[in-house]
Amino acid sequence: MDGHGLHHMRTRMCVTEGLEPFPARSIKMRMFDYLMYGVGFFAPLALLPQIFQIYSTKSSVGVSLLTWVLLSISSALWTIYGAVHKDNHILFASGSMIVFHLTVIIGLLIY
């Protein structure tokens, strides 16, 4: 997908009066769009310290299995949403989150 090929949501926003097209016309909004793409890429990496802690200490004391299961269900739903709407950014970010959530869940079940 090139930088201008957009998914359904942005297309709908463009046809609705008063909303920004993509890429945004103003430099501030365009920069914010790109910032959020970066957030989508780097946010899953925030889970790495939890993963390293579980696997390096071989202990999951104080880590809630229910929380991580619910987070993985949420990410799975976002992944499905991204796939259905052909939104590669949501698909990549939520798919990455699922991998990390499942890594934590497996660590919780093992340790």
N, C-alpha and C positions, 0 to 999 in steps of 0.2 A: 504494500500500500504506500503510495507516495504521500508527501506531507499535506496534500490538499484533498486526497480521497477520504471522505468522511463517512462515518456511520450514521445510523438512523437518527440518533438523538441530536447531533449537531445539525443535521439536515432539517429536522423539525424546528429547531431553534431559529434557523435562518429564515424560515418562511413565516415565523411568528413575529409580528411587529415588535420592535423594541429590544430584541435580543441580538447579541453579537454573532456574526458569522465566524467560521473558522477557516483560515486563521483570522484572529480578531483584527479589526481595523486599527485600534489604538495600540501603541507599542507596549503600554503597561499591561493591557489585557493579554496581548500576545506573549509577553514574558511570563505572565502568571500561568498561561496555558502550558508553556514549556516547563515551568517550575513543577507543575502538578504531574507532568509526565515523569520527571525526575523522582518525585515523591513515590509514584507508582512503582518505579524501579527499585528504589532504595529502601522503602518501608519494610519489605519482607526481610531485609538484612538485619533489621532491629531484633529479630528473633534469634539470631545466631548466639548471643551470649547465654540465653536460656538453654539452647541445645548443647553448647560447649559445657555448661555447668553440669547438666544431667549426665552426659557421656564421660566427662573427665573425672567426675567424683563418683560415678556409678551409683548415684543416689538421686531420688526424686522427692525427697522429703520437702514438704511445704508447697509442692506444685499440684494444682488441682486438675485431675483428669477430666472432670465434668466441664471445666472452663475450656480446656483445649479441644474437647469433642465439640462443644457448641461453636467455638471459633472455626473449627474445620467445616462444620455444616454451613455456617455463614459464608465462608470462602467458597465452598462448593456451589452454593446458590449464586454467588456473584460470578463464578466461572461459567455456570450455565447461562446466566444473563448475558455475559460477554460473548459467549459462543452464539447464542440465538440472535443477538443483534450485530454480530460480526464486528465487535468492538475489540480490536487487538490489544489496546492498552489495558482495559479492564480484564480481559482474558489472561494476559501475561501476569499482571500484578496479583490477581486472585489465584491463578494457577500456582504461582510461586509460593503464595501464602499456604496453600493446601499442602505442598511438599514439606514446608517447614513445620506446619501444624502436625502433620502425620509423623514427622521425625520426632517431635516432642512426645506425641502419644505413644509411639513405639518405645521410646526411652522410658516413659512412665510405666508401661506394662512390663518391660524387662527388669527395671530396677525398682 
